Amino acid sequence: MLEKYPDILKVPEISQILRIGIQKVYKLLKSGEIKNKKIGNLYFISKEDLIKYIRGNKTKNSSSLSIKEKRDESKI
């Protein structure tokens, strides 16, 4: 999945991988949603931590989807 990327990622790479804007990446980093290390003004993210974020996010989205599906089914 992320084989072509280095083990330590920077903001532009995260933006490209997640297909979101740079500002959204900064929000995720500042909020701690994606674990990171800040040195000066630069953020560094391990590939492992990004994968954990992606897996966790898929779980959240799956849970939300199944709840929505249950609501839709109850309307029938």
PDB file of N, CA, C and O in Angstrom:
ATOM      1  N   MET A   1       0.821  -1.197   0.000  1.00  0.00           N
ATOM      2  CA  MET A   1       0.000   0.000   0.000  1.00  0.00           C
ATOM      3  C   MET A   1       0.864   1.261   0.000  1.00  0.00           C
ATOM      4  O   MET A   1       0.692   2.134  -0.850  1.00  0.00           O
ATOM      5  N   LEU A   2       1.777   1.352   0.937  1.00  0.00           N
ATOM      6  CA  LEU A   2       2.620   2.541   1.037  1.00  0.00           C
ATOM      7  C   LEU A   2       4.090   2.208   0.790  1.00  0.00           C
ATOM      8  O   LEU A   2       4.974   2.922   1.264  1.00  0.00           O
ATOM      9  N   GLU A   3       4.353   1.148   0.064  1.00  0.00           N
ATOM     10  CA  GLU A   3       5.723   0.681  -0.143  1.00  0.00           C
ATOM     11  C   GLU A   3       6.624   1.731  -0.770  1.00  0.00           C
ATOM     12  O   GLU A   3       7.811   1.800  -0.451  1.00  0.00           O
ATOM     13  N   LYS A   4       6.074   2.548  -1.660  1.00  0.00           N
ATOM     14  CA  LYS A   4       6.916   3.516  -2.375  1.00  0.00           C
ATOM     15  C   LYS A   4       7.288   4.732  -1.521  1.00  0.00           C
ATOM     16  O   LYS A   4       8.105   5.553  -1.937  1.00  0.00           O
ATOM     17  N   TYR A   5       6.699   4.849  -0.344  1.00  0.00           N
ATOM     18  CA  TYR A   5       6.967   5.996   0.522  1.00  0.00           C
ATOM     19  C   TYR A   5       8.032   5.655   1.560  1.00  0.00           C
ATOM     20  O   TYR A   5       8.178   4.494   1.943  1.00  0.00           O
ATOM     21  N   PRO A   6       8.783   6.675   2.022  1.00  0.00           N
ATOM     22  CA  PRO A   6       9.787   6.433   3.071  1.00  0.00           C
ATOM     23  C   PRO A   6       9.124   6.097   4.405  1.00  0.00           C
ATOM     24  O   PRO A   6       7.917   6.280   4.570  1.00  0.00           O
ATOM     25  N   ASP A   7       9.909   5.610   5.345  1.00  0.00           N
ATOM     26  CA  ASP A   7       9.376   5.234   6.662  1.00  0.00           C
ATOM     27  C   ASP A   7       8.912   6.441   7.465  1.00  0.00           C
ATOM     28  O   ASP A   7       8.014   6.324   8.299  1.00  0.00           O
ATOM     29  N   ILE A   8       9.516   7.595   7.220  1.00  0.00           N
ATOM     30  CA  ILE A   8       9.124   8.839   7.875  1.00  0.00           C
ATOM     31  C   ILE A   8       8.537   9.761   6.812  1.00  0.00           C
ATOM     32  O   ILE A   8       9.181  10.061   5.806  1.00  0.00           O
ATOM     33  N   LEU A   9       7.311  10.204   7.051  1.00  0.00           N
ATOM     34  CA  LEU A   9       6.579  11.010   6.072  1.00  0.00           C
ATOM     35  C   LEU A   9       6.464  12.455   6.528  1.00  0.00           C
ATOM     36  O   LEU A   9       6.541  12.763   7.717  1.00  0.00           O
ATOM     37  N   LYS A  10       6.277  13.341   5.540  1.00  0.00           N
ATOM     38  CA  LYS A  10       6.058  14.760   5.818  1.00  0.00           C
ATOM     39  C   LYS A  10       4.652  15.124   5.351  1.00  0.00           C
ATOM     40  O   LYS A  10       3.966  14.316   4.725  1.00  0.00           O
ATOM     41  N   VAL A  11       4.238  16.331   5.657  1.00  0.00           N
ATOM     42  CA  VAL A  11       2.867  16.779   5.383  1.00  0.00           C
ATOM     43  C   VAL A  11       2.451  16.602   3.918  1.00  0.00           C
ATOM     44  O   VAL A  11       1.368  16.071   3.672  1.00  0.00           O
ATOM     45  N   PRO A  12       3.256  17.019   2.934  1.00  0.00           N
ATOM     46  CA  PRO A  12       2.807  16.839   1.543  1.00  0.00           C
ATOM     47  C   PRO A  12       2.535  15.381   1.178  1.00  0.00           C
ATOM     48  O   PRO A  12       1.612  15.088   0.418  1.00  0.00           O
ATOM     49  N   GLU A  13       3.336  14.476   1.718  1.00  0.00           N
ATOM     50  CA  GLU A  13       3.127  13.050   1.436  1.00  0.00           C
ATOM     51  C   GLU A  13       1.839  12.549   2.083  1.00  0.00           C
ATOM     52  O   GLU A  13       1.106  11.764   1.482  1.00  0.00           O
ATOM     53  N   ILE A  14       1.564  12.994   3.295  1.00  0.00           N
ATOM     54  CA  ILE A  14       0.318  12.614   3.976  1.00  0.00           C
ATOM     55  C   ILE A  14      -0.876  13.118   3.174  1.00  0.00           C
ATOM     56  O   ILE A  14      -1.861  12.404   2.988  1.00  0.00           O
ATOM     57  N   SER A  15      -0.775  14.352   2.705  1.00  0.00           N
ATOM     58  CA  SER A  15      -1.837  14.949   1.890  1.00  0.00           C
ATOM     59  C   SER A  15      -2.099  14.109   0.642  1.00  0.00           C
ATOM     60  O   SER A  15      -3.247  13.851   0.283  1.00  0.00           O
ATOM     61  N   GLN A  16      -1.031  13.692  -0.003  1.00  0.00           N
ATOM     62  CA  GLN A  16      -1.145  12.882  -1.220  1.00  0.00           C
ATOM     63  C   GLN A  16      -1.743  11.507  -0.912  1.00  0.00           C
ATOM     64  O   GLN A  16      -2.626  11.040  -1.632  1.00  0.00           O
ATOM     65  N   ILE A  17      -1.275  10.870   0.136  1.00  0.00           N
ATOM     66  CA  ILE A  17      -1.739   9.524   0.488  1.00  0.00           C
ATOM     67  C   ILE A  17      -3.220   9.534   0.862  1.00  0.00           C
ATOM     68  O   ILE A  17      -3.990   8.689   0.405  1.00  0.00           O
ATOM     69  N   LEU A  18      -3.612  10.501   1.701  1.00  0.00           N
ATOM     70  CA  LEU A  18      -4.996  10.561   2.179  1.00  0.00           C
ATOM     71  C   LEU A  18      -5.929  11.283   1.207  1.00  0.00           C
ATOM     72  O   LEU A  18      -7.150  11.249   1.359  1.00  0.00           O
ATOM     73  N   ARG A  19      -5.336  11.934   0.213  1.00  0.00           N
ATOM     74  CA  ARG A  19      -6.104  12.701  -0.779  1.00  0.00           C
ATOM     75  C   ARG A  19      -6.945  13.787  -0.115  1.00  0.00           C
ATOM     76  O   ARG A  19      -8.132  13.957  -0.394  1.00  0.00           O
ATOM     77  N   ILE A  20      -6.270  14.517   0.778  1.00  0.00           N
ATOM     78  CA  ILE A  20      -6.902  15.652   1.446  1.00  0.00           C
ATOM     79  C   ILE A  20      -5.959  16.845   1.347  1.00  0.00           C
ATOM     80  O   ILE A  20      -4.781  16.688   1.027  1.00  0.00           O
ATOM     81  N   GLY A  21      -6.474  18.020   1.620  1.00  0.00           N
ATOM     82  CA  GLY A  21      -5.674  19.229   1.542  1.00  0.00           C
ATOM     83  C   GLY A  21      -4.643  19.333   2.656  1.00  0.00           C
ATOM     84  O   GLY A  21      -4.750  18.689   3.700  1.00  0.00           O
ATOM     85  N   ILE A  22      -3.651  20.160   2.399  1.00  0.00           N
ATOM     86  CA  ILE A  22      -2.574  20.394   3.365  1.00  0.00           C
ATOM     87  C   ILE A  22      -3.134  20.907   4.693  1.00  0.00           C
ATOM     88  O   ILE A  22      -2.712  20.453   5.757  1.00  0.00           O
ATOM     89  N   GLN A  23      -4.076  21.846   4.641  1.00  0.00           N
ATOM     90  CA  GLN A  23      -4.635  22.412   5.871  1.00  0.00           C
ATOM     91  C   GLN A  23      -5.350  21.353   6.705  1.00  0.00           C
ATOM     92  O   GLN A  23      -5.273  21.373   7.934  1.00  0.00           O
ATOM     93  N   LYS A  24      -6.042  20.433   6.045  1.00  0.00           N
ATOM     94  CA  LYS A  24      -6.714  19.341   6.760  1.00  0.00           C
ATOM     95  C   LYS A  24      -5.681  18.433   7.430  1.00  0.00           C
ATOM     96  O   LYS A  24      -5.900  17.960   8.545  1.00  0.00           O
ATOM     97  N   VAL A  25      -4.563  18.193   6.757  1.00  0.00           N
ATOM     98  CA  VAL A  25      -3.493  17.386   7.355  1.00  0.00           C
ATOM     99  C   VAL A  25      -2.988  18.069   8.623  1.00  0.00           C
ATOM    100  O   VAL A  25      -2.815  17.419   9.654  1.00  0.00           O
ATOM    101  N   TYR A  26      -2.751  19.381   8.546  1.00  0.00           N
ATOM    102  CA  TYR A  26      -2.285  20.109   9.731  1.00  0.00           C
ATOM    103  C   TYR A  26      -3.294  20.012  10.878  1.00  0.00           C
ATOM    104  O   TYR A  26      -2.899  19.881  12.036  1.00  0.00           O
ATOM    105  N   LYS A  27      -4.583  20.075  10.568  1.00  0.00           N
ATOM    106  CA  LYS A  27      -5.610  19.935  11.614  1.00  0.00           C
ATOM    107  C   LYS A  27      -5.515  18.569  12.289  1.00  0.00           C
ATOM    108  O   LYS A  27      -5.584  18.471  13.514  1.00  0.00           O
ATOM    109  N   LEU A  28      -5.358  17.520  11.488  1.00  0.00           N
ATOM    110  CA  LEU A  28      -5.247  16.162  12.025  1.00  0.00           C
ATOM    111  C   LEU A  28      -4.000  16.007  12.894  1.00  0.00           C
ATOM    112  O   LEU A  28      -4.026  15.320  13.916  1.00  0.00           O
ATOM    113  N   LEU A  29      -2.917  16.648  12.480  1.00  0.00           N
ATOM    114  CA  LEU A  29      -1.671  16.560  13.242  1.00  0.00           C
ATOM    115  C   LEU A  29      -1.760  17.354  14.539  1.00  0.00           C
ATOM    116  O   LEU A  29      -1.364  16.871  15.600  1.00  0.00           O
ATOM    117  N   LYS A  30      -2.282  18.572  14.450  1.00  0.00           N
ATOM    118  CA  LYS A  30      -2.383  19.429  15.637  1.00  0.00           C
ATOM    119  C   LYS A  30      -3.347  18.851  16.668  1.00  0.00           C
ATOM    120  O   LYS A  30      -3.135  19.001  17.872  1.00  0.00           O
ATOM    121  N   SER A  31      -4.398  18.196  16.204  1.00  0.00           N
ATOM    122  CA  SER A  31      -5.378  17.610  17.127  1.00  0.00           C
ATOM    123  C   SER A  31      -4.883  16.299  17.739  1.00  0.00           C
ATOM    124  O   SER A  31      -5.448  15.808  18.716  1.00  0.00           O
ATOM    125  N   GLY A  32      -3.826  15.742  17.158  1.00  0.00           N
ATOM    126  CA  GLY A  32      -3.298  14.476  17.656  1.00  0.00           C
ATOM    127  C   GLY A  32      -3.976  13.257  17.058  1.00  0.00           C
ATOM    128  O   GLY A  32      -3.675  12.129  17.446  1.00  0.00           O
ATOM    129  N   GLU A  33      -4.894  13.471  16.112  1.00  0.00           N
ATOM    130  CA  GLU A  33      -5.561  12.322  15.477  1.00  0.00           C
ATOM    131  C   GLU A  33      -4.550  11.436  14.758  1.00  0.00           C
ATOM    132  O   GLU A  33      -4.682  10.212  14.741  1.00  0.00           O
ATOM    133  N   ILE A  34      -3.543  12.069  14.167  1.00  0.00           N
ATOM    134  CA  ILE A  34      -2.433  11.327  13.580  1.00  0.00           C
ATOM    135  C   ILE A  34      -1.221  11.611  14.458  1.00  0.00           C
ATOM    136  O   ILE A  34      -0.796  12.759  14.591  1.00  0.00           O
ATOM    137  N   LYS A  35      -0.674  10.567  15.050  1.00  0.00           N
ATOM    138  CA  LYS A  35       0.490  10.717  15.919  1.00  0.00           C
ATOM    139  C   LYS A  35       1.657  11.259  15.094  1.00  0.00           C
ATOM    140  O   LYS A  35       1.882  10.824  13.965  1.00  0.00           O
ATOM    141  N   ASN A  36       2.390  12.206  15.662  1.00  0.00           N
ATOM    142  CA  ASN A  36       3.471  12.842  14.923  1.00  0.00           C
ATOM    143  C   ASN A  36       4.543  13.365  15.860  1.00  0.00           C
ATOM    144  O   ASN A  36       4.379  13.378  17.080  1.00  0.00           O
ATOM    145  N   LYS A  37       5.631  13.790  15.269  1.00  0.00           N
ATOM    146  CA  LYS A  37       6.720  14.433  16.000  1.00  0.00           C
ATOM    147  C   LYS A  37       6.964  15.771  15.313  1.00  0.00           C
ATOM    148  O   LYS A  37       7.203  15.825  14.107  1.00  0.00           O
ATOM    149  N   LYS A  38       6.902  16.845  16.084  1.00  0.00           N
ATOM    150  CA  LYS A  38       7.133  18.173  15.525  1.00  0.00           C
ATOM    151  C   LYS A  38       8.518  18.643  15.951  1.00  0.00           C
ATOM    152  O   LYS A  38       8.848  18.649  17.137  1.00  0.00           O
ATOM    153  N   ILE A  39       9.310  19.030  14.982  1.00  0.00           N
ATOM    154  CA  ILE A  39      10.636  19.584  15.237  1.00  0.00           C
ATOM    155  C   ILE A  39      10.680  20.945  14.557  1.00  0.00           C
ATOM    156  O   ILE A  39      10.665  21.042  13.330  1.00  0.00           O
ATOM    157  N   GLY A  40      10.734  21.984  15.367  1.00  0.00           N
ATOM    158  CA  GLY A  40      10.645  23.333  14.812  1.00  0.00           C
ATOM    159  C   GLY A  40       9.263  23.518  14.218  1.00  0.00           C
ATOM    160  O   GLY A  40       8.254  23.347  14.903  1.00  0.00           O
ATOM    161  N   ASN A  41       9.222  23.866  12.948  1.00  0.00           N
ATOM    162  CA  ASN A  41       7.946  24.035  12.248  1.00  0.00           C
ATOM    163  C   ASN A  41       7.588  22.828  11.387  1.00  0.00           C
ATOM    164  O   ASN A  41       6.592  22.857  10.664  1.00  0.00           O
ATOM    165  N   LEU A  42       8.383  21.780  11.457  1.00  0.00           N
ATOM    166  CA  LEU A  42       8.162  20.614  10.604  1.00  0.00           C
ATOM    167  C   LEU A  42       7.538  19.462  11.380  1.00  0.00           C
ATOM    168  O   LEU A  42       7.905  19.187  12.523  1.00  0.00           O
ATOM    169  N   TYR A  43       6.592  18.800  10.737  1.00  0.00           N
ATOM    170  CA  TYR A  43       5.958  17.611  11.306  1.00  0.00           C
ATOM    171  C   TYR A  43       6.525  16.374  10.612  1.00  0.00           C
ATOM    172  O   TYR A  43       6.719  16.359   9.397  1.00  0.00           O
ATOM    173  N   PHE A  44       6.781  15.351  11.400  1.00  0.00           N
ATOM    174  CA  PHE A  44       7.237  14.072  10.878  1.00  0.00           C
ATOM    175  C   PHE A  44       6.292  12.993  11.386  1.00  0.00           C
ATOM    176  O   PHE A  44       5.950  12.954  12.568  1.00  0.00           O
ATOM    177  N   ILE A  45       5.874  12.120  10.476  1.00  0.00           N
ATOM    178  CA  ILE A  45       4.899  11.084  10.802  1.00  0.00           C
ATOM    179  C   ILE A  45       5.478   9.741  10.359  1.00  0.00           C
ATOM    180  O   ILE A  45       5.922   9.594   9.220  1.00  0.00           O
ATOM    181  N   SER A  46       5.472   8.777  11.255  1.00  0.00           N
ATOM    182  CA  SER A  46       5.956   7.454  10.847  1.00  0.00           C
ATOM    183  C   SER A  46       4.884   6.788   9.982  1.00  0.00           C
ATOM    184  O   SER A  46       3.685   6.982  10.180  1.00  0.00           O
ATOM    185  N   LYS A  47       5.346   6.019   9.041  1.00  0.00           N
ATOM    186  CA  LYS A  47       4.425   5.295   8.165  1.00  0.00           C
ATOM    187  C   LYS A  47       3.519   4.391   9.001  1.00  0.00           C
ATOM    188  O   LYS A  47       2.335   4.232   8.705  1.00  0.00           O
ATOM    189  N   GLU A  48       4.091   3.808  10.039  1.00  0.00           N
ATOM    190  CA  GLU A  48       3.334   2.927  10.937  1.00  0.00           C
ATOM    191  C   GLU A  48       2.175   3.680  11.604  1.00  0.00           C
ATOM    192  O   GLU A  48       1.065   3.156  11.693  1.00  0.00           O
ATOM    193  N   ASP A  49       2.434   4.906  12.070  1.00  0.00           N
ATOM    194  CA  ASP A  49       1.378   5.694  12.709  1.00  0.00           C
ATOM    195  C   ASP A  49       0.303   6.105  11.706  1.00  0.00           C
ATOM    196  O   ASP A  49      -0.877   6.168  12.053  1.00  0.00           O
ATOM    197  N   LEU A  50       0.700   6.383  10.477  1.00  0.00           N
ATOM    198  CA  LEU A  50      -0.290   6.719   9.454  1.00  0.00           C
ATOM    199  C   LEU A  50      -1.174   5.509   9.166  1.00  0.00           C
ATOM    200  O   LEU A  50      -2.388   5.649   9.019  1.00  0.00           O
ATOM    201  N   ILE A  51      -0.583   4.341   9.087  1.00  0.00           N
ATOM    202  CA  ILE A  51      -1.357   3.120   8.843  1.00  0.00           C
ATOM    203  C   ILE A  51      -2.338   2.884   9.987  1.00  0.00           C
ATOM    204  O   ILE A  51      -3.483   2.499   9.749  1.00  0.00           O
ATOM    205  N   LYS A  52      -1.904   3.109  11.222  1.00  0.00           N
ATOM    206  CA  LYS A  52      -2.805   2.975  12.377  1.00  0.00           C
ATOM    207  C   LYS A  52      -3.973   3.947  12.256  1.00  0.00           C
ATOM    208  O   LYS A  52      -5.116   3.584  12.535  1.00  0.00           O
ATOM    209  N   TYR A  53      -3.691   5.178  11.843  1.00  0.00           N
ATOM    210  CA  TYR A  53      -4.753   6.174  11.667  1.00  0.00           C
ATOM    211  C   TYR A  53      -5.737   5.706  10.597  1.00  0.00           C
ATOM    212  O   TYR A  53      -6.950   5.768  10.797  1.00  0.00           O
ATOM    213  N   ILE A  54      -5.221   5.244   9.476  1.00  0.00           N
ATOM    214  CA  ILE A  54      -6.082   4.798   8.369  1.00  0.00           C
ATOM    215  C   ILE A  54      -6.957   3.625   8.821  1.00  0.00           C
ATOM    216  O   ILE A  54      -8.159   3.611   8.557  1.00  0.00           O
ATOM    217  N   ARG A  55      -6.370   2.663   9.487  1.00  0.00           N
ATOM    218  CA  ARG A  55      -7.142   1.502   9.967  1.00  0.00           C
ATOM    219  C   ARG A  55      -8.201   1.917  10.973  1.00  0.00           C
ATOM    220  O   ARG A  55      -9.329   1.425  10.927  1.00  0.00           O
ATOM    221  N   GLY A  56      -7.851   2.810  11.872  1.00  0.00           N
ATOM    222  CA  GLY A  56      -8.813   3.303  12.856  1.00  0.00           C
ATOM    223  C   GLY A  56      -9.934   4.074  12.213  1.00  0.00           C
ATOM    224  O   GLY A  56     -11.086   3.975  12.637  1.00  0.00           O
ATOM    225  N   ASN A  57      -9.612   4.838  11.200  1.00  0.00           N
ATOM    226  CA  ASN A  57     -10.603   5.640  10.497  1.00  0.00           C
ATOM    227  C   ASN A  57     -11.565   4.746   9.726  1.00  0.00           C
ATOM    228  O   ASN A  57     -12.762   5.027   9.669  1.00  0.00           O
ATOM    229  N   LYS A  58     -11.054   3.672   9.134  1.00  0.00           N
ATOM    230  CA  LYS A  58     -11.926   2.737   8.416  1.00  0.00           C
ATOM    231  C   LYS A  58     -12.915   2.102   9.386  1.00  0.00           C
ATOM    232  O   LYS A  58     -14.085   1.918   9.053  1.00  0.00           O
ATOM    233  N   THR A  59     -12.451   1.772  10.573  1.00  0.00           N
ATOM    234  CA  THR A  59     -13.322   1.175  11.586  1.00  0.00           C
ATOM    235  C   THR A  59     -14.423   2.144  11.976  1.00  0.00           C
ATOM    236  O   THR A  59     -15.585   1.752  12.081  1.00  0.00           O
ATOM    237  N   LYS A  60     -14.071   3.409  12.191  1.00  0.00           N
ATOM    238  CA  LYS A  60     -15.071   4.419  12.547  1.00  0.00           C
ATOM    239  C   LYS A  60     -16.091   4.571  11.432  1.00  0.00           C
ATOM    240  O   LYS A  60     -17.293   4.619  11.692  1.00  0.00           O
ATOM    241  N   ASN A  61     -15.619   4.649  10.185  1.00  0.00           N
ATOM    242  CA  ASN A  61     -16.529   4.813   9.057  1.00  0.00           C
ATOM    243  C   ASN A  61     -17.426   3.597   8.886  1.00  0.00           C
ATOM    244  O   ASN A  61     -18.603   3.745   8.559  1.00  0.00           O
ATOM    245  N   SER A  62     -16.901   2.417   9.098  1.00  0.00           N
ATOM    246  CA  SER A  62     -17.708   1.200   8.990  1.00  0.00           C
ATOM    247  C   SER A  62     -18.798   1.185  10.046  1.00  0.00           C
ATOM    248  O   SER A  62     -19.934   0.808   9.758  1.00  0.00           O
ATOM    249  N   SER A  63     -18.467   1.592  11.267  1.00  0.00           N
ATOM    250  CA  SER A  63     -19.453   1.628  12.345  1.00  0.00           C
ATOM    251  C   SER A  63     -20.560   2.611  12.019  1.00  0.00           C
ATOM    252  O   SER A  63     -21.739   2.309  12.205  1.00  0.00           O
ATOM    253  N   SER A  64     -20.193   3.774  11.539  1.00  0.00           N
ATOM    254  CA  SER A  64     -21.177   4.793  11.193  1.00  0.00           C
ATOM    255  C   SER A  64     -22.087   4.311  10.080  1.00  0.00           C
ATOM    256  O   SER A  64     -23.295   4.545  10.104  1.00  0.00           O
ATOM    257  N   LEU A  65     -21.498   3.638   9.107  1.00  0.00           N
ATOM    258  CA  LEU A  65     -22.271   3.153   7.982  1.00  0.00           C
ATOM    259  C   LEU A  65     -23.276   2.104   8.435  1.00  0.00           C
ATOM    260  O   LEU A  65     -24.431   2.133   8.011  1.00  0.00           O
ATOM    261  N   SER A  66     -22.862   1.194   9.277  1.00  0.00           N
ATOM    262  CA  SER A  66     -23.784   0.143   9.705  1.00  0.00           C
ATOM    263  C   SER A  66     -24.926   0.725  10.541  1.00  0.00           C
ATOM    264  O   SER A  66     -26.050   0.231  10.461  1.00  0.00           O
ATOM    265  N   ILE A  67     -24.665   1.753  11.333  1.00  0.00           N
ATOM    266  CA  ILE A  67     -25.730   2.402  12.100  1.00  0.00           C
ATOM    267  C   ILE A  67     -26.712   3.068  11.152  1.00  0.00           C
ATOM    268  O   ILE A  67     -27.925   2.962  11.333  1.00  0.00           O
ATOM    269  N   LYS A  68     -26.193   3.755  10.139  1.00  0.00           N
ATOM    270  CA  LYS A  68     -27.051   4.424   9.162  1.00  0.00           C
ATOM    271  C   LYS A  68     -27.896   3.394   8.420  1.00  0.00           C
ATOM    272  O   LYS A  68     -29.089   3.604   8.199  1.00  0.00           O
ATOM    273  N   GLU A  69     -27.274   2.281   8.035  1.00  0.00           N
ATOM    274  CA  GLU A  69     -28.019   1.240   7.335  1.00  0.00           C
ATOM    275  C   GLU A  69     -29.145   0.703   8.207  1.00  0.00           C
ATOM    276  O   GLU A  69     -30.241   0.446   7.710  1.00  0.00           O
ATOM    277  N   LYS A  70     -28.888   0.530   9.502  1.00  0.00           N
ATOM    278  CA  LYS A  70     -29.917   0.041  10.419  1.00  0.00           C
ATOM    279  C   LYS A  70     -31.069   1.027  10.508  1.00  0.00           C
ATOM    280  O   LYS A  70     -32.231   0.623  10.558  1.00  0.00           O
ATOM    281  N   ARG A  71     -30.757   2.318  10.530  1.00  0.00           N
ATOM    282  CA  ARG A  71     -31.811   3.340  10.571  1.00  0.00           C
ATOM    283  C   ARG A  71     -32.664   3.274   9.315  1.00  0.00           C
ATOM    284  O   ARG A  71     -33.892   3.341   9.378  1.00  0.00           O
ATOM    285  N   ASP A  72     -31.992   3.141   8.160  1.00  0.00           N
ATOM    286  CA  ASP A  72     -32.716   3.074   6.894  1.00  0.00           C
ATOM    287  C   ASP A  72     -33.615   1.841   6.841  1.00  0.00           C
ATOM    288  O   ASP A  72     -34.733   1.906   6.329  1.00  0.00           O
ATOM    289  N   GLU A  73     -33.129   0.722   7.367  1.00  0.00           N
ATOM    290  CA  GLU A  73     -33.915  -0.508   7.364  1.00  0.00           C
ATOM    291  C   GLU A  73     -35.143  -0.382   8.258  1.00  0.00           C
ATOM    292  O   GLU A  73     -36.191  -0.952   7.954  1.00  0.00           O
ATOM    293  N   SER A  74     -35.025   0.355   9.349  1.00  0.00           N
ATOM    294  CA  SER A  74     -36.154   0.488  10.274  1.00  0.00           C
ATOM    295  C   SER A  74     -37.278   1.340   9.677  1.00  0.00           C
ATOM    296  O   SER A  74     -38.414   1.274  10.147  1.00  0.00           O
ATOM    297  N   LYS A  75     -36.980   2.125   8.665  1.00  0.00           N
ATOM    298  CA  LYS A  75     -37.990   2.961   8.011  1.00  0.00           C
ATOM    299  C   LYS A  75     -38.861   2.149   7.060  1.00  0.00           C
ATOM    300  O   LYS A  75     -39.952   2.579   6.686  1.00  0.00           O
ATOM    301  N   ILE A  76     -38.378   0.988   6.678  1.00  0.00           N
ATOM    302  CA  ILE A  76     -39.104   0.168   5.690  1.00  0.00           C
ATOM    303  C   ILE A  76     -40.272  -0.533   6.325  1.00  0.00           C
ATOM    304  O   ILE A  76     -40.996  -1.264   5.649  1.00  0.00           O
TER     305      ILE A  76
END
